Amino acid sequence: MKCLVCLATWPDDQGALCPQCRYDHAAAGARDAARVHAARAAFQDKTTAYAPDTRVTTWDKWRPWAAVGIALLLFVFWLRACGSFGFMF
């Protein structure tokens, strides 16, 4: 089957409920255009694929770079400790 709301596909034997957006295609009036558009708008409001800047914080953007910085510091400390034969200076 193919979802009218999120355009996901799944095998027919899994039922009429979309595994991604949970839209029930077996319900009465499921193919009504107004109902599909309302469900599509609700799905777009709750996913980050359509508006990532509204849901991604500044810390989320800087977190990978902070991890790289911490890993670099740990590597430098390890290199300094193992490269000096036990002497720090």
Rosetta blueprint (number, residue, H / E / L):
1 M L
2 K E
3 C L
4 L L
5 V L
6 C L
7 L L
8 A L
9 T E
10 W L
11 P L
12 D H
13 D H
14 Q H
15 G L
16 A L
17 L E
18 C L
19 P L
20 Q L
21 C L
22 R L
23 Y L
24 D E
25 H L
26 A L
27 A L
28 A L
29 G L
30 A L
31 R L
32 D L
33 A H
34 A H
35 R H
36 V H
37 H H
38 A H
39 A H
40 R H
41 A H
42 A H
43 F H
44 Q H
45 D H
46 K H
47 T L
48 T L
49 A L
50 Y L
51 A L
52 P H
53 D H
54 T H
55 R H
56 V L
57 T L
58 T H
59 W H
60 D H
61 K H
62 W H
63 R H
64 P H
65 W H
66 A H
67 A H
68 V H
69 G H
70 I H
71 A H
72 L H
73 L H
74 L H
75 F H
76 V H
77 F H
78 W H
79 L H
80 R H
81 A H
82 C H
83 G H
84 S L
85 F L
86 G L
87 F L
88 M L
89 F L
